[in-house]
Amino acid sequence: MQGLTHFFQHIGISSAFWSFFIATIIYGVFVFTFLALFALVAVYLERKVSGHMQDRLGPMRVGWHGLLQTVADTLKLLAKEDIIPRNADRLLFVLAPVVLFLGTYMVFAALPFGPGIIGSDLNVGLFYIIAVSSLVVIGIIMAGYSSNNKWSLYGGMRSAAQIISYEIPVGLSLIIGVMMSSSLHIGQMVQAQATGLWGLGGIFGWNFIQNPFAFIALFVYVVAGTAEANRTPFDLPEAESELVAGAFTEYSGMRWAFFFLAEYANMWVVGVLGAVVFLGGWNSPIPGDVYVPGFVWLFAKAFGIVFLQIWARWTFPRLRVDQLMVTSWKYLTPIAFFNLVGVGFWLLLI
């Protein structure tokens, strides 16, 4: 390590830069490891939750109560042959899963895991998260176009329409948190909910409790965030019963696994942002509680929103594409604008 440091200093790169580079690599590995483990846990829970909801057991054969079934599926994906269609655009076909995954992966640079546990504590953290997450749709369009498959192209185009449409109610709902905290800084948004406008602390300081319009905005955010993550009943880009596998039809092995991993990573992003903006972040719901670490509360709230997304998958039927667009443009977007105006008047009055 010292030899590498001297080498970088010799070619004009400061030790501060070297330290930053090492820290970035370590944090990047930590985030990727977390995403892989979260995907394993989420898939297992989804299978079990859906099983019990439908009065069945779910996977039971591999490991205790099917605990290792997802691990076995991961090994299967690693061993699968990587196939590229003969007439596909090879460059775009290879880059598509990378672009899509990076769009989600870069979000974690400004996404907190707890108080002080964050890659880059940006003063415009929420703005950065919304901006880089938009890269996901580019990866999906690339996958659909480069596959030289009409079903894939159709799935990619529907995905573009869906994600662009639902980004509007998601963004408008998140702006409410900015208005109530007067900041785009993630930490300041959480700190503003530590006591709240009433000074009572605990759950009474959380945005969705302080303001009735923020309560409605939380509902709009969770619904639109589920659509942003391509989850049922909004999973039109990968509607198995209609489009085989949508934009990802021609993918196999680890390239397909990156699309799959990005979906569960997006679920976690939706959960953490919902917790930070509306549910007090890492603040305890109990006034004056200092015994439970902040990251525990943040994880519990994020997992609660993830559970709602899993629950919705096994409760509601998939929407038609026209119903999907109507839900965004005729219902969620007007309600989100109404909430925005309502929060503004509420803050003026109090």
Secondary structure as UniProt FT lines:
FT   HELIX           2..10
FT   TURN            11..12
FT   HELIX           15..53
FT   TURN            54..55
FT   HELIX           64..66
FT   TURN            67..68
FT   HELIX           69..79
FT   TURN            86..87
FT   HELIX           90..105
FT   HELIX           106..109
FT   TURN            115..116
FT   TURN            123..124
FT   HELIX           125..133
FT   HELIX           135..146
FT   TURN            147..148
FT   HELIX           150..181
FT   HELIX           186..192
FT   TURN            193..199
FT   HELIX           202..205
FT   HELIX           207..210
FT   HELIX           212..228
FT   TURN            229..230
FT   TURN            232..233
FT   HELIX           236..238
FT   HELIX           240..243
FT   TURN            244..245
FT   HELIX           246..248
FT   TURN            249..250
FT   HELIX           253..278
FT   TURN            281..282
FT   TURN            287..288
FT   HELIX           294..313
FT   TURN            314..315
FT   HELIX           321..326
FT   HELIX           327..332
FT   HELIX           333..349
//
